[in-house]
Amino acid sequence: MALITNTPPPHIPLFRKPETREIETVFLHCSASGRPEHARIDVIENWHRQRGFDEIGYHYFIDFDGEIWHGRDLEKIPAAQKGHNTGSIAICLAGLRQGDFRLIQLDALLHLCHEIDWAYGGNITFHGHNEVSDKACPVFDYRHYLKLDDAGHLNGNREPVTKPMQVFDQGVDVVHLQRQLNKWLSENERRMIPIDGAFGNMTAQAVVEFQRENDLPITGMVDSITKLQLPFITYGRI
């Protein structure tokens, strides 16, 4: 089991399609514990082995720090949602109650799901464990964070993925942007900005500063040109 990066450069993708399995669905789970000492992939695997599994049932585990861990090999069918394992990928986030889940976890999940979705040309649907069981798992509002349509496809609101981020925008995409800006600001010995998920004046000023220093059009908005120049962020160590 190894930590993997969340937003790696193009030649080292976060997700690689399994060669021996066809994938149609991704199921999201929670670990059913909000205790920090349980937010480890070895703990999850031990629980699964105690239930008679040969290994951990999930393909990915995202801890409270937003670090993504590889679990079961993607070439293997998961043991996660009874009766719906075939053709699926299983992702688990540490947490039990709504208040347990952190923005950095949801940010990591968002980018992992987009990697998977891109690899399959948008032909993947995303679901909660609760959709095929009588459990509340994964508890958090995954449909909202992933912007799923009724069928479970990403970007269900059909907004273009190239839509610029700008003042008054909010959410996990802004959190990721702020982390990218802070990496650049830190590397250039400049004052960092708060990571609060709200695109306010300080974020806009940092964007303008980044655009000016990188000879980009100075708009204060993050369009596709600016996005390509922002530094990559890792959520763990390879």
N, C-alpha and C positions, 0 to 999 in steps of 0.2 A: 504494500500500500504506500502510495506516495502523494505528497502535496503537489498540486499542479497550479499553474498560473491562471488568472481569470481572463485577462485580455492580452494574450501573447501576440507577438508579431506574426504577420501572415504565414511565414514559412514554418512556424511552430504552432499549429492550431491547438486550441484547448480541446476540441473534440475531433476524433477520427472515427469515421463510420466503420462499424464492424463488417468484416468481409464475409462472414458465414451466416449472418442473420439479417432478415428483412425487418426494418423498424417502421411502425406505423404510429405508435403512441408513446408519450412520456407521462409517467405518473409521479406526482409529487406527494411526499410524506413528511411527517414530523417525527422526531425521535421519542415523543411522549415523555420527555423530561426536560425541565428547565434548569436543572442543577448543573453548574459549570463542570463539576467533576465527571459528569456523564457525557459531556459534549466532545467526545473523542471517538474516533472510528474504531479503535481497538475495544472500547467498551461496548459499542454497538455490535461488533462482531461477536464478542463474548456472549452477549444476550442471545444472539441468533443461534450460536452453537449450543447454548443451553436448551434451546427449543428444538434441537435435533438437526439444524442445518449443518452442511459441511463447511460453510463459510458465510460471510456477511451476505445478506440478500440484496442490498442496494448497490447500484453501480457508482453512485456519487454520494458523498456526505459533505454538507456545508456546516462548519462550526460557527460559534458565536462571533469569531473574528473575521468571518467571511472567507475563510480559507477552504478551498475545495479539495477534497480527498478522493482519490480513486479507490473504489471498493471492489466489488465483483467484476471480473473481466467482462467487457462489453460483448465479447463473443458468446457469453453464456446467458441463458434466460434468467431473469431475476427471480427471487423468491420474495415477493413484496405485496402483490395484490392478487389474492387467490382467484383463479379462474380467468385472469386477464394478464398473465405474465408473458405469454407468447407475443412476440412482435413489439415488445415494450422496452423502455429504459426507465429505471427507477432512481429517483433523486430524493434524498432525505435531508431535511434541515433540522439542526438542533433546536429544541423548544417544545413546549407543551401548551402554553396559554398565549393568547394574542399578544400580551405584553412582553413575552420572551423574545420574540423575533426582532432582530435589529436591521436597520436600513442597510448596513454593510453586507448582511447575509442576503437580503433581497436583491441588492445590487449585483452580488455575485451570481445569484440564481438567474437574474435577468440576462446577464451576458452569457452564461452557460446555455440557457435555452435558445438564445439567438444564434449561438454557434451551431447548435443541433439543428435548428430550423433552417439555417442557411445551407448546411450540408445536404439537406434533403429537399432543397428547393421550395420550402414552404409547404410541403405535403405532409407535415407531421402535426398531430393534434396533442394538446397538453391538457391533463386532467388531474384532479385531486383524488386521493384514495377514497374520499367520501362519496365520490360518484359511483363507485362500484362496491361499496360496503355500507354497513350501518354505523360507521365511525365518523367522527368529526374531522379526522385527519385530512389535510395538514393544518387545519385550524385557521391559519392566516388567509387573507383575501387574495388568493393567487390570481383569480380572474382580473382583479383590478390592477395588480402590479404587473402582470404580463400582458394586459390589454387584450384579452382573449375574446373572440367572437363566440356566438352560441355553439358553434361546432368544436371550439377549442383551438382555433388557429391563432397564432400571434398577430398583433396589430389588428385586432378585430374592428377597431374604429376606422381602419383604412386610411389613417393619416400617412402621408409619404414619409419614408424613413429619412429622407433628406431634409425634412422641415428643420429650419434653424432653431437652435435654442436661444432664448432671449429673456430679457427682464420680465419678471412675474411668472416664469415657468417654475414648476416644482416637481419633485419626485426623485426616483432612484437614478435617472439619467443625469440630473443635476448634481447629485451626490458624486457620481463617477466623474463628471466634469470638474468639480471642485477638487477632487483628489488628484486629477491630472494636472490642474493648474498649480496646486500646492507642490507637486513634485518638481515642476519647472521653477516655481518661485524659490523653493528651497535650494535647488541646484545652483541657482543664480544669486543666492544669498539675499533674497528679498523677503519682505514680510508676507507670511501666508494668510489665507482667508479662512473664515469659519466654514466647516463642513456641516451644513444644515439642510441641504436639499432644496433651498430656495434661491432662485437666481435674482439676487438683489444688486444694489449699487456696487458693493465690494467685488462681487463676482464679475460684474460687467467691466469694472475698472481693470481687473486682472486680465480679462479677455483682451481688452484694448491694449494693455501693456504687452501681452504675449504677441498679439498681431503686429504691433509696431516693431518689436524686436526681431520678428521673423519675416519682415517685409511682406506681410499679408494685407489684404484690404482691411482698413480699420473701420469696423462696423459695430463692435461691441456685441455682436451676435455670433453664435458658433454654427457656421454653415459647414458643408462637406469639405471645403478647402481648409478651414481652420482645424476641423476634426482630424484630418490626415496628418497634421503637423504636431498635434498634442502628443505628449509622451505616453508610452504604454505603462499601465499599472499592473502590478502583480499582487495577488492576494495570498501569497504564500511562497515557499521556496520549492524549486524544482528538485 
